[in-house]
Amino acid sequence: MHSMPTERSAFMSLVNDLCRVLNYPERSSEVRDDETLVMEMTLEGIAFTVSHSLNEQTEKVLIQADFGQLPAERTTDVLYRIMHLNRELSETGVAKIGFDDVVNAVIYIHTAPLETLDGASLLTIMTEITWRAEYWQTTYFLNTDSPKIPENFNEKFISLA
């Protein structure tokens, strides 16, 4: 039997620890070695994706949050604010904010060291990101609708895509 790389085991342990913290069922740890592992969930109405790749920054996880749609009425203002905020965030080296033109959404991106994360600390980071998202939605967006959640998404479970 082929063993799972250490980083993969650590990511699956992180996912299952988060499941325990949230009282969700644990997820299967049967994964292929060559794929990017992705966990999707919502927290306080914010869609999150947490991923781990064996090809790029294997010692880190990437936490992405969908802050919402870019309002047509304030596009220039919001894009200007994204650029300004990225200048401030560049000093931390762990977060960025961007625009996904495919889905017309503002995306917050945070990297965290896989080795030091557990379910509780990941949940803390995600909770802090939801506060930032709420601020963005009320301050920079005219449309305060929550990001769209996939139709087949069951909020009781964390999905591995």
Stockholm file with secondary structure:
# STOCKHOLM 1.0

chainA/1-161         MHSMPTERSAFMSLVNDLCRVLNYPERSSEVRDDETLVMEMTLEGIAFTVSHSLNEQTEKVLIQADFGQLPAERTTDVLYRIMHLNRELSETGVAKIGFDDVVNAVIYIHTAPLETLDGASLLTIMTEITWRAEYWQTTYFLNTDSPKIPENFNEKFISLA
#=GR chainA/1-161 SS CCCCCHHHHHHHHHHHHHHHHTTCCCCCCCCCTTSCEEEEEEETTEEEEEEECSSSCTTEEEEEEEEEECCGGGHHHHHHHHHHHHHHHTTTSSEEEEEETTTTEEEEEEEEEGGGCCHHHHHHHHHHHHHHHHHHHHHTCSCCCCCCCCTTCCTTSCEEC
#=GC SS_cons         CCCCCHHHHHHHHHHHHHHHHTTCCCCCCCCCTTSCEEEEEEETTEEEEEEECSSSCTTEEEEEEEEEECCGGGHHHHHHHHHHHHHHHTTTSSEEEEEETTTTEEEEEEEEEGGGCCHHHHHHHHHHHHHHHHHHHHHTCSCCCCCCCCTTCCTTSCEEC
//
